[in-house]
Amino acid sequence: MTTLQVTIPFKSRKRTYMNGSKNKTNNENKDILNIEETNNTLNRQIKEGKNGEESNDDKCSPKKMARKQLACSLTKDKPKFLNENSHKTSALKPLVSREKEIEWMENFLITHLDKEQSASLYISGQPGTGKTASLTYILQLPKIKEGFKQVYINCTMMKSAASIYSRICKELQLPTSGTSEKASLSAIEKFLVKKHKMILLVLDEIDQLDSKRQAVLYTVFEWAARPSRLVLLGVANALDLTQRALPRLQARALAPATLHFAPYTKHQIIDIFTSVLATEDTTNVFSPVALQMLAAKISAVSGDMRRALDIGRRVIELARRSKFSENQSVDNMMKDSSVTVELKQVLEILNDIYGGSRKIETDVEEGLPMQQKLILCSLMLMLTKGKNKDIVLGKLHDVYKRVAAARNIAALELGEVASACALLEARGAVRLRAGAGARGRRLRLQWDEAELAAALRDKPLLSAILADTACLSAS
């Protein structure tokens, strides 16, 4: 049995509602509501207060000690889905609202496994639509796990498109005649014509293999068109990657099967929340109208379930803080530590994330680090003074570097700018979309241009950037 090791990098998040995103969860339905763990600390403090002669808690008043016990009770009695590791589950369950896609993938793989037949499948969908979680579920099914030699590669980790060959050789433990990519490719080609166990090659973020004339992409898809006992699964965001970047596959009738994960609808988001809450017997945490509002907003903006879950965390935290601060009776709070999220709390968080000019002005004034402000100003400069309004990350990075250099500020590297843009996306300021390679990712301003310009007007350093047309082109 082959062990599948999955390493999926993800953008870091600094704000609470985008916390801990280094690894994509294997079960997005359970990834909900992660708040700071205080239970162990409070228990230890209370215990020391009872037993430790030198403990500072000995000096606490009864009222203060009661409040500590209350806080401990709130964390102790909270639903299990609030815990940091709540997304981990021993039960193998498909994602709610992705049953059809999972069934289709399972049938596709089992059919070709039973026939020992090569094939390719391109899986597309925007971030947060359940692609990776659904695929991870499929790869853990006993028949798939035992029937295939599984090779998982995240293409964002490759130094170059051609380096995928040496990585595949390493995963398949193939001997090579040298260390060059050509030698690795030759070893793979020789292996594929031999009789071997069925191979399932999963290339996540396959659009990162973009190269001159798309030679690498054509090569890996053509492997799966031969009698090579190889099934290729390519995963990326763009819906039209194979038609746009690989037209020769269509012309030669070698195009892969396709499966698209559409953004979650309002009803699907509600179903997922309801399912997760029901498993913990906490279905009343959200009032019906609050959950309806949250689901409606997310489905209208992006259909991103991860965003919905992140906002859910923030809303529950706000509801708990509000109840604790408003209730003046410690005894009453200890008797009733439950919390219900109401519409006003959802609206407060949604307004904080998707709010208008007041939020923009506050973020520009207080919330944004200088580098993110420079990136926003560079984007505004390109939109207001540049000729091309179709902004890609590579061009933005070039303009941003000139803006920073003109002001004697150290500039970030392309990868760091991408991470900063992801943080801006978390604030609702911009929207990142897939593109050809890292530099080709598309960027769109979500905030209103006029409101952002007004927020920058009273900031001399930032407002000057909006008129600095010299930074639009290399001197």
TAKAHU-V497966 format. One record per pair of residues at least 12 apart in sequence whose C-alpha atoms are under 10 Angstrom apart, sorted by the first residue. I is the first residue (numbers start at 1). J is the second residue. D is the distance in Angstrom with one decimal. If there is no record, write none. Layout:
I J D
I J D
This chain:
1 142 10.0
1 145 7.2
1 146 5.6
1 147 8.5
1 148 8.6
1 149 7.9
1 150 9.5
2 145 7.2
2 146 7.3
2 147 9.4
2 148 8.0
2 149 6.0
2 150 6.6
2 151 9.0
3 140 10.0
3 145 8.3
3 146 9.8
3 149 8.7
3 150 7.6
3 151 9.1
4 136 9.9
4 139 8.4
4 140 8.9
4 145 8.6
4 149 8.9
4 150 6.3
4 151 6.9
4 152 6.9
5 150 9.3
5 151 8.4
5 152 7.1
5 153 9.0
6 23 9.6
6 24 9.8
6 26 9.9
6 136 8.8
6 151 9.3
6 152 6.5
6 153 7.7
6 154 8.2
7 22 9.8
7 23 7.5
7 24 8.8
7 152 8.5
7 153 7.9
7 154 7.0
7 157 9.3
8 22 7.8
8 23 5.7
8 24 6.2
8 25 9.3
8 132 9.2
8 152 10.0
8 153 8.9
8 154 6.5
8 155 9.6
8 156 8.9
8 157 9.1
8 204 8.5
8 205 9.7
9 21 8.3
9 22 5.6
9 23 5.7
9 24 7.4
9 154 8.2
9 156 8.2
9 157 8.5
10 22 4.8
10 23 5.8
10 24 6.7
10 419 9.3
10 422 9.8
11 23 8.7
11 24 9.8
11 416 10.0
11 418 8.5
11 419 5.9
11 420 9.0
11 421 9.6
11 422 6.6
11 423 8.2
12 419 6.8
12 420 8.9
12 422 7.9
12 423 7.7
13 419 8.4
13 420 9.1
13 422 7.8
13 423 6.1
13 424 9.8
13 426 7.9
14 420 9.9
14 423 7.2
14 426 9.3
15 423 8.2
15 426 8.2
15 427 8.8
16 34 9.1
16 35 8.6
16 36 9.8
16 310 8.3
16 311 9.4
16 313 8.4
16 314 7.3
17 33 9.0
17 34 9.0
17 35 9.7
17 306 10.0
17 307 8.3
17 308 9.7
17 309 8.5
17 310 4.8
17 311 6.0
17 312 8.3
17 313 6.5
17 314 5.8
17 315 9.4
17 353 9.9
17 426 8.3
17 427 9.6
18 306 8.9
18 307 8.0
18 309 9.4
18 310 6.0
18 311 8.5
18 313 9.4
18 314 9.5
18 423 8.5
18 426 6.9
18 427 9.5
19 34 8.4
19 35 9.6
19 310 8.1
19 313 9.9
20 34 9.3
20 84 9.8
24 128 9.7
24 132 7.8
24 133 8.0
24 306 9.7
25 87 7.0
25 88 8.4
25 130 9.9
25 132 8.4
25 133 6.8
25 136 9.4
25 306 9.7
26 87 7.5
26 88 7.7
26 89 9.1
26 95 9.9
26 130 9.6
26 132 7.5
26 133 5.0
26 134 8.2
26 135 9.0
26 136 6.3
26 137 7.5
27 86 9.7
27 87 6.0
27 88 7.4
27 89 8.1
27 92 9.5
27 93 8.6
27 94 8.4
27 95 7.1
27 130 8.8
27 132 9.1
27 133 5.6
27 134 8.1
27 136 8.5
27 137 8.2
28 87 7.3
28 88 10.0
28 95 7.5
28 96 9.4
28 128 8.5
28 129 9.3
28 130 7.1
28 132 9.3
28 133 6.4
28 134 9.0
28 272 9.2
28 276 10.0
28 305 7.8
28 306 7.2
28 309 8.6
29 87 7.7
29 93 9.9
29 94 9.2
29 95 6.3
29 96 7.0
29 97 9.7
29 130 9.1
29 133 9.1
29 269 9.7
29 271 9.9
29 272 6.1
29 273 7.5
29 274 9.9
29 275 8.0
29 276 6.4
29 277 9.9
29 305 8.6
29 306 9.1
29 309 8.7
30 81 7.1
30 82 9.9
30 85 9.3
30 86 6.3
30 87 4.5
30 88 7.6
30 89 8.3
30 95 9.3
30 272 8.9
30 273 9.0
30 275 9.2
30 276 6.1
30 277 9.1
30 279 9.6
30 309 9.2
31 81 7.8
31 82 9.2
31 83 9.7
31 84 8.9
31 85 8.6
31 86 6.7
31 87 4.8
31 88 8.5
31 276 9.0
31 305 9.8
31 306 8.1
31 309 6.9
31 310 8.7
31 313 9.7
32 80 10.0
32 81 6.2
32 82 6.8
32 83 8.7
32 84 8.9
32 85 9.9
32 86 7.6
32 87 7.5
32 273 8.7
32 276 8.3
32 277 9.4
32 306 8.7
32 308 9.0
32 309 5.3
32 310 7.0
32 311 9.2
32 312 7.0
32 313 6.4
33 79 9.6
33 80 9.5
33 81 6.4
33 82 4.8
33 83 7.4
33 84 8.1
33 86 8.8
33 87 9.9
33 309 7.0
33 310 7.1
33 311 8.6
33 312 6.3
33 313 3.9
33 314 7.5
33 315 8.9
33 316 7.3
33 317 8.3
34 80 10.0
34 81 7.7
34 82 5.1
34 83 5.8
34 84 5.3
34 85 8.5
34 86 8.3
34 87 9.8
34 309 9.6
34 310 8.6
34 312 9.5
34 313 6.2
34 314 8.9
34 316 9.6
34 317 9.1
35 75 9.5
35 81 10.0
35 82 6.4
35 83 7.2
35 84 7.3
35 313 7.3
35 314 8.6
35 316 9.0
35 317 7.2
36 75 9.3
36 82 9.1
36 83 8.6
36 84 8.3
36 317 9.6
37 75 7.6
37 76 9.7
37 82 9.3
37 83 7.7
37 84 8.0
38 71 8.4
38 72 7.3
38 74 9.7
38 75 6.9
38 76 9.0
39 69 9.9
39 71 8.2
39 72 5.4
39 73 8.1
39 74 8.7
39 75 5.7
39 76 6.2
39 77 9.8
40 72 8.4
40 75 9.5
40 76 9.3
41 72 8.7
42 68 6.8
42 69 7.6
42 70 9.8
42 71 7.8
42 72 5.8
42 73 9.5
42 75 9.5
43 68 8.8
43 69 8.1
43 71 9.9
43 72 6.8
43 73 9.6
43 76 9.7
45 57 7.1
45 65 9.6
45 68 8.6
45 69 9.7
46 58 9.5
46 65 7.6
46 66 9.7
46 68 7.5
46 69 7.4
46 72 9.2
49 65 8.6
63 330 8.3
64 330 9.9
66 330 7.1
66 331 8.4
66 334 8.9
67 329 9.9
67 330 6.6
67 331 9.2
67 333 9.5
67 334 8.9
69 330 9.6
69 334 8.3
70 324 9.4
70 330 7.1
70 331 8.5
70 332 9.9
70 333 7.2
70 334 5.5
70 335 9.2
70 337 8.4
71 324 8.8
71 330 9.9
71 333 9.5
71 334 8.6
71 337 9.2
72 334 9.7
73 333 9.4
73 334 7.0
73 335 9.5
73 336 9.8
73 337 7.3
74 320 8.7
74 324 9.2
74 333 8.8
74 334 7.9
74 336 9.0
74 337 5.6
74 338 8.0
74 339 9.6
75 337 9.0
76 337 9.6
77 336 9.9
77 337 7.2
77 338 8.1
78 282 9.5
78 337 8.0
78 338 7.6
78 339 9.0
79 277 8.7
79 280 6.6
79 281 8.2
79 282 6.9
79 285 9.3
79 338 9.3
80 277 9.5
80 279 9.6
80 280 6.6
80 281 9.6
80 282 9.3
81 276 7.9
81 277 7.8
81 279 9.1
81 280 7.1
81 282 9.3
82 313 8.2
82 316 9.2
82 317 9.8
92 137 7.2
92 138 9.6
92 140 8.0
92 141 8.2
93 134 9.8
93 137 7.5
93 138 9.9
94 133 8.8
94 134 7.0
94 135 9.8
94 136 9.7
94 137 6.5
94 138 8.4
95 130 7.9
95 133 7.6
95 134 6.6
95 137 8.3
95 272 8.3
95 275 9.9
96 130 9.8
96 134 9.9
96 268 8.0
96 269 9.3
96 271 7.2
96 272 5.8
96 273 9.4
96 274 9.9
96 275 7.5
96 276 9.2
97 130 9.4
97 264 8.3
97 265 9.5
97 267 9.3
97 268 5.9
97 269 8.4
97 271 7.4
97 272 7.2
98 129 9.1
98 130 7.5
98 131 9.1
98 133 9.8
98 134 7.3
98 261 8.5
98 262 9.9
98 264 9.5
98 268 9.1
99 134 8.8
101 130 9.7
101 131 9.1
101 134 7.9
101 135 9.5
101 259 7.6
101 260 8.4
101 261 7.6
102 131 9.5
102 133 9.9
102 134 6.2
102 135 7.6
102 137 8.2
102 138 7.0
103 134 9.9
103 138 9.0
104 259 8.6
105 121 8.9
105 123 9.6
105 134 9.0
105 135 8.1
105 138 7.5
105 233 9.9
105 259 8.3
106 135 9.4
106 137 9.8
106 138 6.5
106 139 9.1
106 141 8.8
106 143 9.8
106 144 8.3
108 120 9.7
108 121 8.7
108 231 9.9
108 257 9.4
109 121 9.5
109 138 9.2
109 139 9.8
109 143 9.8
109 144 7.5
109 147 9.9
109 148 9.5
109 200 8.8
109 231 7.9
109 232 9.9
109 233 9.7
110 143 7.9
110 144 7.2
110 147 8.8
110 148 9.9
112 198 9.3
112 229 9.0
112 230 9.3
112 231 7.8
113 143 9.3
113 144 8.3
113 147 7.0
113 148 7.7
113 197 10.0
113 198 7.0
113 199 9.2
113 200 9.5
113 229 8.7
113 230 9.4
113 231 8.6
114 147 8.9
114 198 9.9
115 229 9.5
116 147 10.0
116 197 8.9
116 198 6.7
116 199 9.7
116 227 9.1
116 228 9.2
116 229 6.0
116 230 8.5
116 231 9.4
117 198 8.4
117 224 9.0
117 225 9.5
117 226 9.1
117 227 6.9
117 228 7.9
117 229 5.6
117 230 7.4
117 231 7.8
118 198 8.5
118 199 8.9
118 200 9.5
118 223 8.3
118 224 5.3
118 225 6.4
118 226 6.7
118 227 5.9
118 228 6.1
118 229 4.9
118 230 4.8
118 231 5.2
118 232 8.1
119 200 9.7
119 221 8.8
119 222 9.6
119 223 8.9
119 224 5.1
119 225 6.2
119 226 8.4
119 227 9.0
119 228 9.2
119 229 8.4
119 230 6.8
119 231 4.8
119 232 6.4
119 233 8.7
119 254 9.5
119 255 9.8
119 256 7.3
119 257 8.2
120 200 9.7
120 201 9.3
120 202 10.0
120 220 9.5
120 221 6.9
120 222 9.1
120 223 9.0
120 224 5.7
120 225 7.5
120 230 8.3
120 231 5.5
120 232 4.5
120 233 5.9
120 234 7.7
120 254 9.1
120 255 8.1
120 256 4.9
120 257 6.3
120 258 8.6
121 202 9.7
121 221 9.3
121 224 9.4
121 231 7.9
121 232 6.2
121 233 4.9
121 234 6.3
121 235 8.6
121 255 8.9
121 256 5.1
121 257 4.6
121 258 5.5
121 259 7.3
122 203 9.7
122 206 9.2
122 221 9.9
122 232 8.3
122 233 5.9
122 234 4.8
122 235 6.0
122 236 7.9
122 239 9.1
122 240 9.8
122 241 8.8
122 242 7.9
122 255 9.3
122 256 6.2
122 257 6.2
122 258 4.8
122 259 6.3
122 260 8.3
123 135 9.4
123 204 9.3
123 206 9.9
123 233 7.2
123 234 6.0
123 235 4.8
123 236 6.5
123 237 8.2
123 238 9.1
123 239 8.3
123 256 9.8
123 257 8.6
123 258 5.9
123 259 4.9
123 260 5.8
123 261 7.5
124 205 9.7
124 234 8.4
124 235 5.9
124 236 5.2
124 237 5.1
124 238 5.9
124 239 5.4
124 240 8.4
124 241 8.6
124 258 7.7
124 259 6.4
124 260 4.8
124 261 6.1
124 262 8.6
125 235 8.5
125 236 6.9
125 237 4.8
125 238 6.6
125 239 6.6
125 259 8.7
125 260 5.7
125 261 4.7
125 262 6.1
125 263 7.4
126 236 8.1
126 237 4.9
126 238 7.4
126 239 8.7
126 260 9.3
126 261 7.5
126 262 7.5
126 263 7.0
126 302 8.6
126 303 8.7
126 304 7.7
126 433 8.1
126 434 8.4
127 236 9.1
127 237 6.9
127 261 9.6
127 263 8.7
127 302 9.2
127 303 9.1
127 304 6.5
127 305 8.6
127 306 8.2
127 307 9.5
127 432 9.9
127 433 9.1
127 434 9.6
128 261 9.6
128 262 9.9
128 263 7.8
128 264 8.5
128 302 8.9
128 303 7.6
128 304 4.4
128 305 5.0
128 306 5.1
128 307 7.3
128 308 9.1
128 309 9.9
129 237 9.8
129 260 9.6
129 261 6.1
129 262 6.6
129 263 5.5
129 264 6.4
129 302 9.5
129 303 7.2
129 304 5.8
129 305 6.3
129 306 8.1
130 261 7.2
130 262 9.2
130 263 9.0
130 264 9.0
130 304 8.8
130 305 7.8
130 306 8.9
131 204 9.9
131 235 7.9
131 236 8.9
131 237 9.3
131 259 9.7
131 260 8.8
131 261 6.6
131 262 9.7
132 204 8.4
132 235 8.3
132 236 9.8
134 261 10.0
135 202 9.4
135 233 9.5
135 235 9.5
139 152 10.0
139 200 9.3
139 202 9.8
144 200 9.0
145 200 9.6
147 197 8.0
147 198 7.0
147 199 8.7
147 200 9.3
148 197 6.8
148 198 5.1
148 199 5.3
148 200 5.8
148 201 9.3
148 229 9.9
148 230 9.2
148 231 9.1
149 171 9.9
149 172 8.6
149 196 9.5
149 197 6.5
149 198 6.1
149 199 4.7
149 200 6.0
149 201 8.4
149 230 9.5
150 171 9.0
150 172 9.2
150 198 8.7
150 199 6.0
150 200 4.8
150 201 6.2
150 202 7.7
150 231 9.7
151 167 9.8
151 168 7.6
151 171 6.5
151 172 7.7
151 199 7.4
151 200 6.1
151 201 4.9
151 202 6.1
151 203 8.4
151 232 9.7
152 168 9.1
152 171 8.5
152 200 8.2
152 201 6.2
152 202 4.8
152 203 6.3
152 204 7.6
152 233 9.5
153 167 8.0
153 168 8.2
153 171 9.1
153 201 7.9
153 202 6.2
153 203 5.2
153 204 6.3
153 205 8.9
153 206 9.1
154 202 8.2
154 203 5.9
154 204 4.7
154 205 6.2
154 206 7.7
154 208 9.1
154 235 9.4
155 202 9.8
155 203 6.4
155 204 6.0
155 205 5.5
155 206 5.9
155 207 7.9
155 208 5.8
155 209 6.7
155 235 9.8
156 203 9.8
156 204 8.2
156 205 6.5
156 206 8.2
156 207 9.0
156 208 6.0
156 209 8.4
156 437 9.1
156 438 8.7
157 205 9.6
157 208 9.1
158 208 8.3
158 209 8.3
159 209 9.9
160 208 8.7
160 209 7.4
160 210 9.0
160 211 8.5
161 206 9.6
161 207 9.7
161 208 7.1
161 209 4.4
161 210 6.5
161 211 6.3
161 212 9.5
161 214 9.3
161 215 9.1
161 216 6.5
161 217 8.6
161 437 9.8
162 180 9.7
162 181 6.4
162 182 8.7
162 184 9.6
162 185 8.9
162 209 7.7
162 210 9.6
162 211 8.3
162 215 8.8
162 216 6.3
162 217 9.5
163 180 9.0
163 181 6.3
163 182 9.8
163 184 8.9
163 185 9.7
163 209 9.3
163 216 9.6
164 181 8.4
164 184 9.1
164 185 9.1
164 203 9.5
164 209 8.1
164 216 8.4
164 220 9.6
165 180 9.4
165 181 6.2
165 182 8.2
165 183 8.8
165 184 5.5
165 185 5.6
165 186 9.1
165 187 9.0
165 188 7.6
165 216 9.0
165 220 9.3
166 179 8.0
166 180 8.0
166 181 6.2
166 182 9.0
166 183 8.5
166 184 5.2
166 185 7.5
166 187 9.3
166 188 9.1
167 181 9.7
167 184 8.6
168 184 8.3
168 185 9.1
168 187 9.9
168 188 7.9
168 201 8.8
169 183 9.9
169 184 6.3
169 185 8.3
169 186 10.0
169 187 7.4
169 188 6.7
169 191 9.7
170 184 9.2
172 188 8.9
172 191 9.5
172 199 9.3
174 187 6.8
174 188 7.5
174 190 9.9
174 191 7.9
175 187 7.0
175 188 9.4
175 191 9.9
176 188 8.9
185 219 9.5
188 223 9.6
189 223 8.3
189 228 9.1
191 228 8.7
192 223 8.0
192 224 9.8
192 226 9.0
192 227 8.3
192 228 5.0
192 229 7.3
192 230 7.9
193 223 10.0
193 226 9.0
193 227 7.7
193 228 5.9
193 229 8.7
194 227 9.9
194 228 7.9
194 229 9.2
195 228 8.4
195 229 8.1
196 228 8.9
196 229 7.5
196 230 9.6
197 229 7.4
197 230 8.9
198 228 8.6
198 229 5.1
198 230 5.9
198 231 7.7
199 228 8.9
199 229 6.4
199 230 4.7
199 231 6.1
199 232 8.3
200 229 8.9
200 230 6.1
200 231 4.9
200 232 6.1
200 233 7.4
201 220 9.5
201 224 9.6
201 230 7.2
201 231 6.2
201 232 4.9
201 233 6.1
201 234 8.3
202 231 8.5
202 232 6.1
202 233 4.7
202 234 6.1
202 235 7.7
203 220 9.8
203 232 7.7
203 233 6.2
203 234 4.9
203 235 6.2
203 236 8.8
204 233 8.1
204 234 6.0
204 235 4.7
204 236 6.5
204 237 9.9
205 234 7.5
205 235 5.5
205 236 4.7
205 237 7.6
205 238 9.8
205 434 9.7
205 437 9.6
206 233 9.2
206 234 5.7
206 235 5.8
206 236 5.8
206 237 9.2
206 241 9.4
206 437 9.6
207 234 8.6
207 235 8.1
207 236 6.1
207 237 8.3
207 238 8.2
207 241 7.4
207 242 9.5
207 245 9.2
207 434 8.5
207 435 7.7
207 436 6.5
207 437 6.5
207 438 9.4
208 236 8.8
208 434 9.9
208 435 8.9
208 436 7.0
208 437 4.9
208 438 7.2
208 440 9.9
209 436 8.8
209 437 7.4
210 245 8.5
210 435 9.7
210 436 6.3
210 437 6.0
210 438 9.6
211 436 9.1
211 437 8.6
213 245 8.8
213 246 9.2
214 245 7.1
214 246 7.3
215 246 9.5
217 234 9.9
217 242 9.3
217 245 8.7
217 246 7.7
218 242 9.7
218 245 9.3
218 246 6.9
218 247 9.7
218 248 8.3
218 249 7.6
218 254 10.0
220 232 7.9
220 234 9.7
221 233 9.4
221 234 9.0
221 242 9.8
221 246 9.5
221 249 8.2
221 254 8.0
221 255 8.2
221 256 7.7
222 249 8.2
222 254 7.4
222 255 9.2
222 256 9.7
224 254 8.9
224 256 8.8
225 249 9.7
225 253 9.5
225 254 6.3
225 255 8.8
225 256 8.7
226 254 9.7
232 256 8.9
233 256 9.2
233 257 9.6
233 258 9.7
234 256 9.3
234 258 9.5
235 259 9.6
235 260 10.0
236 260 10.0
236 434 8.1
236 435 9.9
237 260 9.3
237 261 9.3
237 433 8.0
237 434 5.9
237 435 8.7
238 260 9.4
238 433 8.4
238 434 6.0
238 435 7.5
238 436 9.5
239 258 9.0
239 259 9.1
239 260 7.0
239 261 9.2
239 262 9.8
239 434 9.7
240 258 9.7
241 434 9.9
241 435 9.2
241 436 9.1
242 255 7.4
242 256 7.9
242 257 10.0
242 258 9.1
243 255 8.3
243 256 10.0
245 436 8.9
262 303 8.2
262 304 9.7
263 298 9.8
263 299 7.4
263 300 9.6
263 301 9.8
263 302 6.7
263 303 4.4
263 304 6.3
263 305 8.3
264 295 9.3
264 298 8.6
264 299 6.2
264 300 9.5
264 302 8.1
264 303 4.5
264 304 6.5
264 305 6.8
265 295 7.9
265 296 8.1
265 298 8.5
265 299 5.3
265 300 8.2
265 302 9.4
265 303 6.2
265 304 9.3
265 305 9.5
266 291 9.8
266 292 7.7
266 293 9.1
266 294 8.7
266 295 5.0
266 296 5.2
266 297 8.1
266 298 7.6
266 299 5.3
266 300 8.0
266 303 7.9
267 292 8.6
267 295 7.4
267 296 8.4
267 299 8.9
268 295 8.5
268 299 9.1
268 303 9.4
268 305 9.4
269 291 9.1
269 292 9.2
269 294 8.8
269 295 5.7
269 296 8.6
269 298 8.4
269 299 7.7
269 303 8.2
269 304 9.1
269 305 6.9
269 308 7.8
269 309 9.4
270 288 9.5
270 291 6.8
270 292 7.1
270 293 9.9
270 294 8.7
270 295 6.1
270 296 9.0
270 308 10.0
271 295 9.7
272 305 8.8
272 309 9.7
273 286 9.2
273 291 8.3
273 295 9.2
273 305 9.8
273 308 9.2
273 309 8.3
273 312 9.1
274 286 9.2
274 291 9.2
282 338 9.5
282 339 9.9
282 340 9.8
283 340 9.8
284 338 9.5
284 339 8.6
284 340 6.6
284 341 8.5
285 316 8.2
285 319 9.7
285 338 8.1
285 339 6.2
285 340 4.6
285 341 5.9
285 342 9.0
286 312 9.3
286 315 9.4
286 316 8.6
286 339 8.7
286 340 5.6
286 341 4.7
286 342 6.7
286 343 8.8
286 346 9.6
287 340 6.6
287 341 6.0
287 342 5.7
287 343 7.5
288 341 9.3
288 342 8.6
288 343 8.8
289 341 9.6
289 342 7.6
289 343 6.3
289 346 9.7
290 315 9.9
290 340 9.6
290 341 6.8
290 342 5.4
290 343 4.3
290 344 7.9
290 345 8.1
290 346 6.2
290 347 8.4
291 312 9.2
291 341 8.5
291 342 8.6
291 343 8.0
291 346 8.2
292 343 9.1
292 346 10.0
293 343 7.4
293 346 7.4
293 347 8.0
293 350 9.4
294 308 7.4
294 309 9.9
294 311 8.3
294 312 8.2
294 315 9.7
294 343 8.8
294 346 6.6
294 347 8.2
294 349 9.6
294 350 7.9
295 308 7.3
297 347 9.9
297 350 8.1
297 354 9.6
298 311 9.3
298 350 9.4
301 354 9.5
301 428 9.9
302 431 9.7
307 426 8.4
310 426 9.8
311 346 8.5
311 349 7.3
311 350 7.9
311 353 8.9
312 341 9.5
312 346 8.4
312 349 9.2
314 345 9.4
314 346 8.9
314 349 7.2
314 350 9.9
315 341 7.0
315 342 9.0
315 343 9.8
315 344 9.8
315 345 6.2
315 346 5.9
315 347 9.1
315 348 8.5
315 349 6.5
315 350 9.1
316 339 8.0
316 340 8.1
316 341 6.4
316 342 9.6
316 345 8.5
316 346 9.0
317 339 9.8
317 341 9.4
317 345 9.8
318 341 8.5
318 345 6.9
318 346 9.1
318 348 9.2
318 349 8.5
319 339 6.7
319 340 7.0
319 341 5.8
319 342 7.9
319 344 9.7
319 345 6.7
319 346 9.2
320 337 8.9
320 338 8.5
320 339 6.2
320 340 8.4
320 341 8.6
321 339 9.7
322 339 9.6
322 345 9.2
323 337 8.9
323 338 9.2
323 339 7.3
323 340 9.2
324 337 8.9
324 339 9.6
352 427 8.4
352 428 9.3
353 425 9.9
353 426 7.9
353 427 5.6
353 428 5.9
353 429 8.8
354 426 9.9
354 427 7.6
354 428 5.8
354 429 8.3
354 446 9.1
354 447 8.5
355 427 9.7
355 428 8.6
355 447 8.9
356 447 7.7
356 448 7.9
356 451 7.8
356 452 9.5
357 447 8.5
357 448 8.0
357 450 9.1
357 451 5.4
357 452 7.3
357 454 8.6
357 455 7.7
358 451 8.8
358 455 8.9
359 427 9.9
359 447 10.0
359 451 9.9
359 455 9.8
360 427 9.6
360 428 9.7
360 429 8.4
360 447 7.6
360 448 9.0
360 451 7.3
360 452 6.5
360 453 9.9
360 454 9.5
360 455 6.9
360 456 9.6
361 451 8.1
361 452 7.4
361 453 9.7
361 454 8.2
361 455 5.0
361 456 8.0
362 455 8.5
363 427 8.8
363 429 9.7
363 455 9.3
364 376 9.6
364 452 8.5
364 455 6.9
364 456 7.4
364 459 9.4
364 462 9.9
365 455 8.1
365 456 8.8
365 458 10.0
365 459 8.8
367 427 9.7
368 423 9.6
368 424 8.6
368 427 9.6
369 420 9.5
370 409 9.7
370 462 9.6
371 400 9.5
371 404 8.8
371 409 9.0
371 410 9.2
371 411 8.0
371 412 8.0
371 417 8.6
371 420 7.9
372 417 8.4
372 419 10.0
372 420 6.2
372 421 7.5
372 423 8.5
372 424 7.3
373 420 9.9
373 424 9.5
373 456 9.5
373 462 7.6
374 400 6.9
374 401 9.4
374 403 7.6
374 404 7.4
374 409 9.8
374 411 9.5
374 461 9.6
374 462 7.3
374 465 8.3
375 396 7.8
375 397 8.1
375 399 9.0
375 400 6.0
375 401 9.2
375 403 9.0
375 404 9.3
375 412 9.9
375 417 7.8
375 420 8.2
375 421 7.9
375 424 9.4
376 396 9.7
376 400 9.0
376 421 8.8
376 424 8.6
376 429 8.6
376 430 8.7
376 445 8.7
376 452 9.2
376 462 9.4
376 466 10.0
377 400 8.4
377 403 8.9
377 452 9.3
377 453 9.0
377 456 8.5
377 462 6.6
377 463 7.9
377 464 9.3
377 465 6.3
377 466 6.4
377 467 10.0
378 396 6.9
378 397 8.6
378 398 9.5
378 399 6.3
378 400 5.4
378 401 9.1
378 402 9.3
378 403 7.0
378 404 9.4
378 462 9.5
378 465 7.2
378 466 7.4
378 468 9.4
378 471 8.7
378 472 8.8
379 391 8.0
379 392 9.9
379 393 9.8
379 395 9.7
379 396 6.5
379 397 9.4
379 399 8.4
379 400 8.1
379 430 9.7
379 443 8.8
379 444 8.8
379 445 7.9
379 466 9.1
380 445 8.3
380 449 7.5
380 452 8.6
380 453 8.1
380 465 8.9
380 466 6.6
380 467 9.8
381 396 9.8
381 399 8.8
381 400 9.7
381 403 9.9
381 463 9.8
381 464 9.9
381 465 7.0
381 466 4.8
381 467 7.1
381 468 7.6
381 469 7.4
381 471 8.8
381 472 7.9
382 395 9.3
382 396 7.9
382 399 8.1
382 400 9.9
382 466 8.6
382 469 8.6
382 471 9.3
382 472 7.0
383 444 9.6
383 445 8.9
383 449 8.8
383 466 9.6
384 449 8.7
384 453 10.0
384 466 7.8
384 467 9.0
384 469 9.8
385 466 8.0
385 467 7.8
385 468 8.9
385 469 6.7
385 472 8.3
386 469 8.0
386 472 6.9
386 473 9.5
387 472 9.6
389 443 10.0
389 444 9.2
390 442 7.5
390 443 7.8
390 444 8.0
391 440 9.0
391 441 8.6
391 442 5.9
391 443 5.5
391 444 7.0
391 445 9.4
392 432 9.2
392 433 9.2
392 434 9.7
392 435 8.1
392 436 9.7
392 438 9.3
392 439 6.7
392 440 5.4
392 441 5.4
392 442 4.4
392 443 5.7
392 444 8.8
393 414 8.2
393 415 9.9
393 417 8.4
393 418 7.4
393 421 9.1
393 432 8.8
393 433 9.7
393 435 9.1
393 437 9.8
393 438 7.4
393 439 5.1
393 440 6.0
393 441 5.4
393 442 6.1
393 443 6.5
394 414 7.4
394 417 9.6
394 418 9.5
394 437 9.5
394 438 7.4
394 439 4.0
394 440 6.2
394 441 7.7
394 442 9.0
395 439 7.5
395 440 8.5
395 441 9.9
395 442 9.9
395 472 9.2
395 473 9.8
396 414 9.5
396 417 9.1
396 439 9.0
396 442 9.7
396 443 8.7
396 472 9.3
397 411 9.2
397 412 8.5
397 413 8.1
397 414 6.4
397 415 9.7
397 416 10.0
397 417 7.0
397 418 8.9
397 439 8.5
398 414 9.0
398 471 8.8
398 472 8.4
398 473 8.5
398 474 8.5
399 469 9.8
399 470 9.5
399 471 5.8
399 472 5.7
399 473 7.3
399 474 8.4
400 412 8.9
400 417 9.1
400 471 8.0
400 472 9.0
401 413 8.8
401 414 9.7
401 471 8.6
402 470 8.7
402 471 5.4
402 472 8.0
402 473 8.6
402 474 7.9
402 475 9.6
403 465 7.1
403 468 8.1
403 469 9.8
403 470 9.0
403 471 5.9
403 472 8.8
404 465 9.7
404 471 9.5
405 471 9.5
406 465 9.7
406 468 9.6
406 470 9.7
406 471 8.3
407 461 8.9
407 465 9.6
414 438 8.3
414 439 7.9
415 438 8.1
415 439 9.4
418 432 9.0
418 438 8.4
418 439 9.2
418 441 9.1
421 443 8.7
424 445 9.8
424 446 9.9
425 443 9.7
425 444 9.7
425 445 9.2
425 446 8.5
427 446 9.8
427 447 9.8
428 445 8.9
428 446 6.4
428 447 7.2
429 444 8.8
429 445 6.3
429 446 5.1
429 447 5.2
429 448 8.9
429 452 9.6
430 443 6.8
430 444 5.5
430 445 4.4
430 446 4.7
430 447 7.0
431 443 5.7
431 444 5.1
431 445 6.4
431 446 6.4
431 447 9.7
432 444 6.6
432 445 9.1
453 466 8.4
